[in-house]
Amino acid sequence: MENTKLNILPVPTFSSIGVNYVLRDVSEYETESITVREGGSNEAVRFFEDGQVPFHRTDVTVSAGGRLKLVQVFTAKQPTASALNVTLGDRAAFELVQLYIGGSDTVSEIKTALSGTGAEFRAEIGCALSGRDNLDINLIADHTGLRTTSEIHIGAVLRGQASKTFKGTIDFKKGASGAKGNEREDALLLDSRVRNRTVPVILCEEEDVEGNHGATVGRLDGGQVFYLASRGLPEERIYELAARAKLSRAIGRVSDREAVRRIYSALGWGDEDE
């Protein structure tokens, strides 16, 4: 078995922190290409489940004025690695929706090159991890075009001894005048043994840009739990409602009803209309 460095942080930090990269065997993989022509529009849904090839690479190109929404749902219990490489032309728009539901060991990298003037990138990511699940996400938004924008949000729920690392980099390259990038993480920790690591990075080679990042990580407020329990809600239901709230943004961006049904089934939530 030969290991390869994946999810390499663009600007390495102290090696003792353990977030610079991960080592995985990627000798077996499959690739897919998605192309949206000039002025075109497309929406694609992909599920990564047990029994499939464990390493996936997707190359996306959205030409000038094109629009693409890509939904990726990870439910495999086997070790999985995913690489998504995106190139956006002038006024191109790319929306990425990702759901990570369990997974014994998942590595995911998202690299988006906002090359064209006015290119837009939006990412809505939801994570539901429990047991000994381990997830490492490395998202890089490279702003090189004029007046490009990126909006990144991740909502996570961690139970048991689950571990998640989210590395989010907004990189304003020279020439990306007028670019804007925002990144936000909301993580709910439902057990004391979970491990959540957030590594926000903003790099800047251009003066006329705007970059922001923030994170809210913690447990449910005891006062809120007491208040809701005093109104008749069982404690288990309170935590379930809080977990749903963290994932609702990402799930709400999925318009395919069959995909939503499969997501709810994987989460064990029953009918989405309940």
C-alpha positions, 0 to 999 in steps of 0.5 A: 500500500502506497500512501499519497498526501491529500488535502494539503493546506496551502499555507502549512502550520505547525506539524504538531497540530496535524492539519497540513495534510492526510495520508491515504492510499488512492491507487484505485479511483474513478473520474468524471467530467462535467462541462457547462457550455457558454450560457448553459445551465445544469443540475447534477446529483451524485451519491457516494455509497458502499460498494463503489470505487473508494476514490472519486475525482470530478473535474468541472468547467463552467464557461462564460455565463453558465450555471451549475448546481452540483449535489454530492451526498456521502453515505459510504461506511468504507474509507472514501476519498473525493477530489473536486476541481472546478474552473469558472469563466466570466459570469459563471456561477457554481453552487455546491451542496454536500452532505456527509452522513456518517463515514468511517474515514472520509477525505474530501477536497474542493478546489474552485478557480474563480478565473473569470470576471464576475464568477460566483461560487457558493458552497453549502455543506452539512455533516452528520457524524457519530461513533468513530466517524472521521472526516477531513475537508479541504476547501480552497477558493482561488480568486483570480478574476475581477469582482469574483465572489465566494460564499461558504457555509458548513453546518455540522453535528458531531456525536460519540467519538466523531472527528471532523477537520474543516480547512477553508481557504479563501485566496485572493490572488493578484489581479482579483480586484473587487473580489469578496469571500465569506466563510462561516461554520456552525458546529454542534457538539453533542458529546464530550469526546467529539473532536472538531477542528476548524482551520480558516485561512484568508490569503491576500495579494490584492488590496481591493478585496473583502474577506470574512470568516467566522465559526460558532462551535459548542454545545446546546445551552443548558438554559435553552434545553431546560426551557424547552423541556419545561414546555413538554419537549423530551430531551431527546427530541430537543437535541434532534431538532437542534441537529436538524437545524444545523443541516437544514441549510444544505438539505434545503438547497436540494431541489430533487425530491428523490435525492431529499428522500434518500438523504432523510433515509440515510439520516434516519429521519423518516419522511421529509414532509413530517 
